[in-house]
Amino acid sequence: MMFWRLMKPADLDAVHAIADRIHPDHPEDLDVLAERQRLFPPGCQVLECDGLLLGYAISHPWEFGRPPALNTKLERLPADPTTYYLHDVAIAADGRGSGRAAQAVDRLVGVAAAIGLHNVSLVAVNGSQGFWEKHGFVPTPLAGLATKLSSYGGGAVFMVREIGEPARRSRVGKADGI
């Protein structure tokens, strides 16, 4: 049985290993992932199947239009956040095509709504823009963001989903890369 649950500190080594496999061009230190989990536990979840981790999701309240730099500690969350930032949703090959990425998106949008935020933002990388569009995210160009986006690699796109807008549903498959 495959299910999402809150990430625990004991999960971090497995999460880091999955991140290294899925995002070899965007490495992040274990202490960066650990800090996200410590700062906002409800936004850090893992996909478990028979005691093994097949994926993870990391997210937290943040400042709209200011995505954190990759592999950088936040130090603290903003006192008055203006967006819910979806840092990463990553699922290993064994868990793809199961609809679990869509579940993660729904869960995290629910967390954002529960804490009173009205949008979710992210930076789509590795050709994942189509996946995010299927789930209601819209490319949102912002002045002054081009340099930061270039650090995420070619084709990185800042995207936003307003909470309350229905996501367009489609079957998520292995070709989506998530």
C-alpha positions in Angstrom: 0.0 0.0 0.0 1.4 3.4 -1.0 0.5 6.5 1.0 1.6 10.0 2.0 2.6 10.8 5.5 4.4 13.6 7.4 8.2 13.4 7.0 10.2 12.6 10.1 13.8 13.5 10.8 14.6 9.8 10.5 13.4 10.0 6.8 15.9 12.6 5.7 18.7 10.3 4.5 16.2 8.4 2.3 14.8 11.7 1.1 18.3 13.0 0.3 19.1 9.8 -1.7 15.9 10.2 -3.8 16.6 13.9 -4.4 20.1 13.0 -5.6 18.8 10.4 -8.0 15.9 12.5 -9.4 17.7 15.9 -9.5 21.4 15.3 -10.3 21.7 18.7 -11.8 20.1 20.4 -8.8 21.9 18.9 -5.7 20.9 20.1 -2.3 22.7 19.4 1.0 21.1 17.2 3.6 21.1 20.0 6.1 19.1 22.2 3.7 16.4 19.5 3.5 16.5 19.0 7.3 16.1 22.7 7.9 12.9 22.8 5.7 11.5 19.8 7.6 12.3 21.5 10.9 10.9 24.9 10.0 7.6 23.7 8.6 6.8 20.0 9.4 3.2 20.1 7.9 4.7 20.9 4.5 7.2 18.1 4.4 5.7 14.7 3.5 7.0 11.4 2.2 5.4 8.7 0.0 5.8 5.3 1.6 5.2 1.9 0.3 5.8 -1.3 2.4 8.3 0.6 4.6 10.3 2.1 1.8 10.2 5.8 0.7 9.4 6.3 -2.9 9.0 10.1 -2.9 8.8 13.3 -1.0 7.2 16.8 -1.0 8.8 19.8 0.6 6.9 23.1 0.9 6.5 26.0 3.3 5.0 29.5 3.7 7.1 32.2 1.9 7.2 35.6 0.2 5.6 35.8 -3.2 7.9 36.3 -6.2 11.0 35.5 -4.1 11.7 31.8 -4.6 14.5 30.7 -2.4 17.9 30.0 -4.1 18.6 26.3 -4.5 20.7 24.6 -1.8 20.4 27.6 0.5 19.1 27.6 4.1 16.2 29.8 4.9 17.1 30.4 8.5 13.4 31.3 9.4 10.1 31.6 7.7 8.5 35.0 7.1 6.3 36.4 9.8 3.7 37.5 7.2 4.0 35.1 4.3 2.3 36.0 1.0 2.5 32.6 -0.8 2.9 28.9 -0.1 6.1 27.8 -1.8 6.2 24.3 -3.2 10.0 23.6 -3.1 9.8 20.1 -4.5 7.7 17.1 -5.3 9.8 14.1 -6.3 8.7 10.5 -6.9 11.1 7.7 -7.7 10.4 5.6 -10.9 8.7 2.8 -8.8 6.0 5.3 -7.6 5.3 7.2 -10.8 2.1 6.8 -12.8 0.2 6.0 -9.6 -1.5 9.4 -9.3 0.5 10.0 -6.1 2.0 13.3 -7.4 -1.5 14.7 -7.9 -2.3 13.6 -4.3 0.8 15.5 -3.1 -0.3 18.6 -4.9 -3.8 18.4 -3.4 -2.5 17.8 0.1 -0.1 20.8 -0.1 -2.7 23.1 -1.6 -4.8 22.0 1.4 -2.1 22.9 3.8 -1.8 26.4 2.2 -5.5 27.0 2.4 -5.6 25.8 6.1 -3.0 28.4 7.1 -4.9 31.1 5.2 -2.7 31.6 2.1 -4.4 32.4 -1.2 -1.8 31.1 -3.7 0.8 28.4 -4.2 4.0 29.2 -6.1 6.9 27.2 -7.4 9.7 27.0 -10.0 9.1 24.3 -12.5 12.3 22.6 -13.6 13.4 19.6 -15.8 10.5 20.0 -18.2 7.8 19.7 -15.5 5.8 22.8 -16.6 3.1 20.6 -18.3 2.6 18.6 -15.1 2.0 21.8 -13.1 -0.3 23.3 -15.7 -2.5 20.2 -15.4 -2.8 21.0 -11.8 -3.9 24.6 -12.1 -0.5 26.4 -12.1 0.1 29.2 -14.5 3.4 30.5 -15.8 3.8 33.9 -14.1 6.7 36.1 -15.4 7.8 38.6 -12.8 10.3 41.5 -13.3 13.6 40.9 -11.7 13.3 37.1 -11.5 15.2 36.0 -14.6 18.6 35.9 -12.9 17.4 33.7 -10.0 15.5 31.4 -12.4 18.6 30.9 -14.5 20.2 29.3 -11.4 17.6 26.6 -11.6 18.7 25.6 -15.1 17.4 26.3 -18.6 13.7 26.3 -19.0 12.9 27.1 -15.4 9.5 28.7 -15.1 7.9 30.6 -12.1 4.3 29.3 -11.7 1.4 30.2 -9.5 -1.9 28.6 -8.6 -4.5 30.7 -6.9 -6.3 28.7 -4.2 -9.9 28.2 -5.0 -9.4 27.8 -8.7 -10.1 24.2 -9.8 -7.1 22.3 -11.2 -7.6 20.7 -14.6 -7.4 17.0 -14.0 -5.7 14.5 -16.2 -4.0 11.2 -15.6 -0.4 11.8 -14.6 1.9 9.4 -16.2 5.6 8.5 -16.2 6.3 10.9 -19.1 5.5 13.8 -16.7 8.7 13.1 -14.8 7.0 13.5 -11.5 
